[in-house]
Amino acid sequence: MAKKVVKDAKVVSNLPLDEQLKAKKAELEIARQGLGSTLQNPHHIKALKKDIARILTQMNAAKGDK
């Protein structure tokens, strides 16, 4: 079996990964606050979750290199 290649996340800013992670989590929290019981934009929430996962993958890959 071939080893999966880690994709690099898009560079949103020049902030360190932990600060990018905090910003994305805060943005996700705001996006989850819908009007009543309906979500504002479920596609945006899904994209934010994927961005958070990519950042966490990069952080874990960096820890593995040390």
C-alpha positions as a Python dict, from the first residue, in 0.01 Angstrom:
ca = {
    (1, 'M'): (0, 0, 0),
    (2, 'A'): (124, 344, -86),
    (3, 'K'): (165, 600, 186),
    (4, 'K'): (-73, 894, 163),
    (5, 'V'): (82, 1228, 80),
    (6, 'V'): (-6, 1517, 309),
    (7, 'K'): (-155, 1805, 114),
    (8, 'D'): (-44, 2151, 213),
    (9, 'A'): (-320, 2382, 326),
    (10, 'K'): (-362, 2707, 142),
    (11, 'V'): (-166, 2985, 306),
    (12, 'V'): (-439, 3214, 431),
    (13, 'S'): (-202, 3438, 617),
    (14, 'N'): (152, 3452, 747),
    (15, 'L'): (33, 3367, 1099),
    (16, 'P'): (171, 3061, 1276),
    (17, 'L'): (-42, 2748, 1245),
    (18, 'D'): (-174, 2765, 1601),
    (19, 'E'): (-303, 3120, 1549),
    (20, 'Q'): (-460, 3021, 1216),
    (21, 'L'): (-629, 2732, 1396),
    (22, 'K'): (-771, 2963, 1664),
    (23, 'A'): (-903, 3202, 1399),
    (24, 'K'): (-1069, 2921, 1199),
    (25, 'K'): (-1228, 2774, 1512),
    (26, 'A'): (-1367, 3115, 1607),
    (27, 'E'): (-1501, 3162, 1253),
    (28, 'L'): (-1662, 2815, 1271),
    (29, 'E'): (-1829, 2902, 1601),
    (30, 'I'): (-1975, 3217, 1449),
    (31, 'A'): (-2091, 3027, 1140),
    (32, 'R'): (-2266, 2765, 1355),
    (33, 'Q'): (-2480, 3030, 1523),
    (34, 'G'): (-2779, 3021, 1295),
    (35, 'L'): (-3112, 3194, 1301),
    (36, 'G'): (-3318, 2976, 1532),
    (37, 'S'): (-3275, 2614, 1435),
    (38, 'T'): (-3154, 2670, 1076),
    (39, 'L'): (-2793, 2704, 975),
    (40, 'Q'): (-2672, 3008, 786),
    (41, 'N'): (-2463, 2832, 526),
    (42, 'P'): (-2388, 2460, 570),
    (43, 'H'): (-2140, 2461, 280),
    (44, 'H'): (-1932, 2730, 450),
    (45, 'I'): (-1931, 2529, 773),
    (46, 'K'): (-1811, 2221, 584),
    (47, 'A'): (-1532, 2422, 420),
    (48, 'L'): (-1424, 2560, 759),
    (49, 'K'): (-1409, 2210, 907),
    (50, 'K'): (-1189, 2096, 619),
    (51, 'D'): (-958, 2395, 665),
    (52, 'I'): (-928, 2315, 1037),
    (53, 'A'): (-847, 1953, 954),
    (54, 'R'): (-577, 2060, 706),
    (55, 'I'): (-418, 2290, 963),
    (56, 'L'): (-422, 2013, 1225),
    (57, 'T'): (-268, 1772, 974),
    (58, 'Q'): (13, 2017, 904),
    (59, 'M'): (72, 2066, 1277),
    (60, 'N'): (85, 1688, 1336),
    (61, 'A'): (317, 1638, 1038),
    (62, 'A'): (550, 1906, 1174),
    (63, 'K'): (556, 1731, 1514),
    (64, 'G'): (642, 1401, 1344),
    (65, 'D'): (941, 1556, 1165),
    (66, 'K'): (1107, 1661, 1490),
}
